[in-house]
Amino acid sequence: MSKIDGGVRYYTKAKIVYEFGFPQDYTVCVYCPFCYKGSTEKFRCGITGEYLPFAQTERGQRCPAEIQEERTDEH
């Protein structure tokens, strides 16, 4: 890969589709695999970079997750 000299002239966009499951109906950030505690001990989204003050009770305002009605019951 070559070095970027003189700054970035443009970006090539990419999109990732990643499917995961929330436990039961707990569709809040703390149960998302992209939610983590940063160095400040505050929850943060690994996708949007958004700080999540209510990670245990709701999803972030910029959350890109599309909640589906489909359930998978595993015993």
C-alpha positions as CSV (number, residue, x, y, z in Angstrom):
1,M,0.0,0.0,0.0
2,S,1.4,3.4,-0.9
3,K,1.8,6.4,1.3
4,I,-0.8,9.2,1.1
5,D,1.3,12.3,0.3
6,G,-0.3,15.7,0.1
7,G,-3.5,14.8,1.9
8,V,-6.6,12.7,0.9
9,R,-8.3,13.8,-2.3
10,Y,-11.3,11.5,-2.0
11,Y,-12.7,8.5,-0.1
12,T,-13.9,5.2,-1.5
13,K,-17.0,4.2,0.4
14,A,-17.6,0.7,1.7
15,K,-20.6,-0.9,3.5
16,I,-20.7,-3.8,5.9
17,V,-23.7,-5.9,6.6
18,Y,-23.3,-7.7,10.0
19,E,-26.1,-9.6,11.6
20,F,-26.2,-10.3,15.4
21,G,-28.8,-11.1,18.0
22,F,-29.9,-9.2,21.1
23,P,-30.9,-11.4,24.1
24,Q,-34.7,-11.7,24.1
25,D,-36.1,-8.2,23.7
26,Y,-33.2,-6.3,25.3
27,T,-32.4,-4.2,22.2
28,V,-30.2,-1.7,24.1
29,C,-26.6,-0.8,23.5
30,V,-25.0,-2.6,26.4
31,Y,-26.0,-6.0,24.7
32,C,-24.6,-5.0,21.3
33,P,-21.2,-6.5,20.3
34,F,-20.1,-3.0,19.1
35,C,-20.7,-1.3,22.5
36,Y,-17.6,-0.9,24.7
37,K,-16.3,1.1,27.6
38,G,-13.6,3.5,26.6
39,S,-10.7,4.7,28.6
40,T,-13.0,7.2,30.3
41,E,-15.1,4.3,31.6
42,K,-18.1,5.6,29.5
43,F,-19.9,3.4,27.1
44,R,-19.2,4.2,23.4
45,C,-20.4,2.8,20.1
46,G,-17.7,1.2,18.0
47,I,-19.6,2.0,14.8
48,T,-20.7,5.6,15.2
49,G,-18.2,6.8,17.9
50,E,-21.2,8.1,19.8
51,Y,-20.9,8.2,23.6
52,L,-23.8,6.3,25.2
53,P,-24.9,7.7,28.5
54,F,-28.0,5.4,28.6
55,A,-26.4,2.3,27.1
56,Q,-28.2,0.0,29.6
57,T,-31.7,1.4,28.9
58,E,-31.8,2.5,25.3
59,R,-30.0,2.6,21.9
60,G,-27.9,5.5,20.8
61,Q,-29.4,8.3,18.7
62,R,-27.2,7.4,15.7
63,C,-27.6,3.6,16.0
64,P,-27.6,2.0,12.5
65,A,-29.1,-1.3,13.7
66,E,-32.3,-2.2,12.1
67,I,-34.4,-4.2,14.6
68,Q,-36.2,-7.2,13.0
69,E,-39.3,-8.8,14.3
70,E,-37.9,-12.3,13.7
71,R,-37.1,-14.3,16.8
72,T,-34.8,-17.2,17.2
73,D,-35.7,-19.4,20.2
74,E,-32.7,-21.5,21.3
75,H,-32.9,-23.8,24.2
